[in-house]
């Protein structure tokens, strides 16, 4: 299940959030499970974003986009 899809007039953002895992793992999940596939024919620019949250900092640790 996709954690977040944000649509604007020009962009679509597909986001996966992970706590206690890496941003790379979050981005890999988007690609492996095909979360962005439903938007492939859309004319808007598509961004896939993986976000990891730190248990210690209780904040975003790292994010990656493609």
C-alpha beads as a LAMMPS data file, in Angstrom:
LAMMPS data file: protein, C-alpha beads

66 atoms
65 bonds

1 atom types
1 bond types

-500.0 500.0 xlo xhi
-500.0 500.0 ylo yhi
-500.0 500.0 zlo zhi

Masses

1 110.0

Atoms # bond

1 1 1 0.000 0.000 0.000
2 1 1 1.347 3.436 -0.921
3 1 1 2.061 5.658 2.090
4 1 1 1.418 8.939 0.270
5 1 1 0.514 10.180 -3.210
6 1 1 0.498 13.933 -3.702
7 1 1 -0.836 15.318 -6.980
8 1 1 -0.415 18.903 -8.176
9 1 1 -1.065 20.508 -11.546
10 1 1 2.457 19.669 -12.762
11 1 1 3.773 16.894 -10.525
12 1 1 2.929 13.576 -8.879
13 1 1 4.870 12.515 -5.796
14 1 1 4.765 8.880 -4.675
15 1 1 6.262 8.568 -1.194
16 1 1 7.185 5.663 1.048
17 1 1 8.088 6.245 4.702
18 1 1 10.245 3.943 6.824
19 1 1 11.128 4.037 10.491
20 1 1 14.149 1.998 11.492
21 1 1 14.956 1.296 7.831
22 1 1 16.826 3.213 5.142
23 1 1 15.635 5.646 2.510
24 1 1 17.113 3.240 -0.045
25 1 1 14.834 0.483 1.243
26 1 1 11.829 2.792 1.036
27 1 1 12.643 3.764 -2.557
28 1 1 13.282 0.122 -3.456
29 1 1 9.823 -0.788 -2.127
30 1 1 8.203 1.806 -4.417
31 1 1 9.970 0.253 -7.399
32 1 1 9.579 -3.417 -6.425
33 1 1 5.867 -3.166 -5.676
34 1 1 5.127 -0.919 -8.674
35 1 1 3.494 1.847 -6.659
36 1 1 4.191 4.430 -9.374
37 1 1 3.039 2.241 -12.282
38 1 1 -0.523 3.555 -12.116
39 1 1 0.755 7.037 -12.973
40 1 1 3.045 6.089 -15.881
41 1 1 0.658 7.378 -18.559
42 1 1 0.000 10.657 -16.732
43 1 1 1.544 13.711 -18.407
44 1 1 2.709 15.197 -15.101
45 1 1 6.297 14.768 -13.893
46 1 1 6.516 11.795 -11.534
47 1 1 8.787 11.693 -8.496
48 1 1 9.342 8.621 -6.349
49 1 1 10.580 9.531 -2.873
50 1 1 11.844 7.228 -0.131
51 1 1 12.036 8.722 3.366
52 1 1 13.612 7.230 6.487
53 1 1 12.880 8.413 10.008
54 1 1 15.402 8.147 12.830
55 1 1 14.285 6.464 16.040
56 1 1 16.831 8.477 18.022
57 1 1 16.256 11.906 16.467
58 1 1 12.517 11.411 15.966
59 1 1 12.835 13.263 12.676
60 1 1 13.650 12.661 9.021
61 1 1 17.058 11.026 8.783
62 1 1 17.406 10.873 4.998
63 1 1 15.364 11.018 1.815
64 1 1 16.050 9.970 -1.773
65 1 1 14.181 10.773 -4.958
66 1 1 14.154 9.513 -8.501

Bonds

1 1 1 2
2 1 2 3
3 1 3 4
4 1 4 5
5 1 5 6
6 1 6 7
7 1 7 8
8 1 8 9
9 1 9 10
10 1 10 11
11 1 11 12
12 1 12 13
13 1 13 14
14 1 14 15
15 1 15 16
16 1 16 17
17 1 17 18
18 1 18 19
19 1 19 20
20 1 20 21
21 1 21 22
22 1 22 23
23 1 23 24
24 1 24 25
25 1 25 26
26 1 26 27
27 1 27 28
28 1 28 29
29 1 29 30
30 1 30 31
31 1 31 32
32 1 32 33
33 1 33 34
34 1 34 35
35 1 35 36
36 1 36 37
37 1 37 38
38 1 38 39
39 1 39 40
40 1 40 41
41 1 41 42
42 1 42 43
43 1 43 44
44 1 44 45
45 1 45 46
46 1 46 47
47 1 47 48
48 1 48 49
49 1 49 50
50 1 50 51
51 1 51 52
52 1 52 53
53 1 53 54
54 1 54 55
55 1 55 56
56 1 56 57
57 1 57 58
58 1 58 59
59 1 59 60
60 1 60 61
61 1 61 62
62 1 62 63
63 1 63 64
64 1 64 65
65 1 65 66
